[in-house]
Amino acid sequence: MIVPVTRKPGDLARHLLFVTTPALWPAWPFLPVTRHRRGVIDLGLMFDARGACGLTGYSATVFACNLFALPPTLDQFLALPKEVFDAAEELIQVGWRVD
């Protein structure tokens, strides 16, 4: 028997709530996110730069990094490859999900 995979109505809303609410992040100031594309899983981190160190402009940014392989300094972390979005909704639209 084949069972179709469907998303629950609140699924995307849940991801959006988490990426926009750092107080909910269990590994604050980081939030691990993943994206599944054509058999490849992208790993990323969101970073509450404003809450952690007063930096703005990173609220809808995914850094190409694993939580267990963080660079030792903030400057090295911010220099990592990243995807920057204008809004959290765009981040969700391209497939990033809370891990």
N, C-alpha and C positions, 0 to 999 in steps of 0.2 A: 504494500500500500504506500502510495506517495502522498505525503502531507505537505501542502504548500506552506512556505515560510512567509508569514505576514508580520508586520510590525504592529505593535499595540498603539492605539491613538496617542498615548502620552509619551511614547518612547523618545521622539525627537525633542519634545518639550522638556523631558528629564535631562537630556544631554545639554540643552541650551541653559537650563537652570544651573547645572553644575559649572559649566564653563564661565558663566557670568557671576558666580557667587563664590569667591575664594574662601569664605568662611566655612563652606561645606567640604573643602578639599582635605582629604585625610592625610596627605603628605605635604601640607602647606609649607612653603610657598609654591610648591609644584603640584601640577595635576597631570598625571600620565594620560595620554590619549593615543589612540590607534586609528589607522585607516587601512581598510582592506581593498586592494585593487588587483584584479587579474592574478590571483594566486600569491600576491606579495602583501606582506603586512608591514606598514610603515609605523615606526615607533616615534613618538614625540612627547614633548613636555610643554605645558603652558606654565607661565611664571607670573606670579603676582608681584611684578616689579614695583608697582605703586605702593602696595601695602608693605612689602619687605624692605624697600630702600628708597622710596619716594620718586622713582623714575616713572614717567608717563610714556605712552605710546606703544605699550606692549600688551594691552588687554586682549587683543585678538591675534596673538602671535603664537605659532607652534614652532618650537625649537627642535631640530633633529637631534635628539638625545634620548638616552635611556636613564631612568631615575637612578640606576645602580652604576652609572658610568659618568657622573657629573664631573666637569672640569673643576680644578681646585679654586679658581678665582671667578669673581663676577664678570670681569672683563673677558675672560676666556669663554665663559658661558654665553655672554651676549654676542660674541663673535662667531658662534656656531651657525651653520646654515639654518635658515628659518623661512617659514611661510608667513607673510604678514597679510592680514585681512582688515578691511575697514570696519567690520562688525562681526560679532560672534555668530550671527545667523549665517554669514558667508562661510565661516569655518565649518559649520554643521552641514551646509549644502554641498560642500566638496567631499564629505565623507568622514571627517574626523569625529571620533566618538570617545567618550570617557571610558577609560580602561578599567 
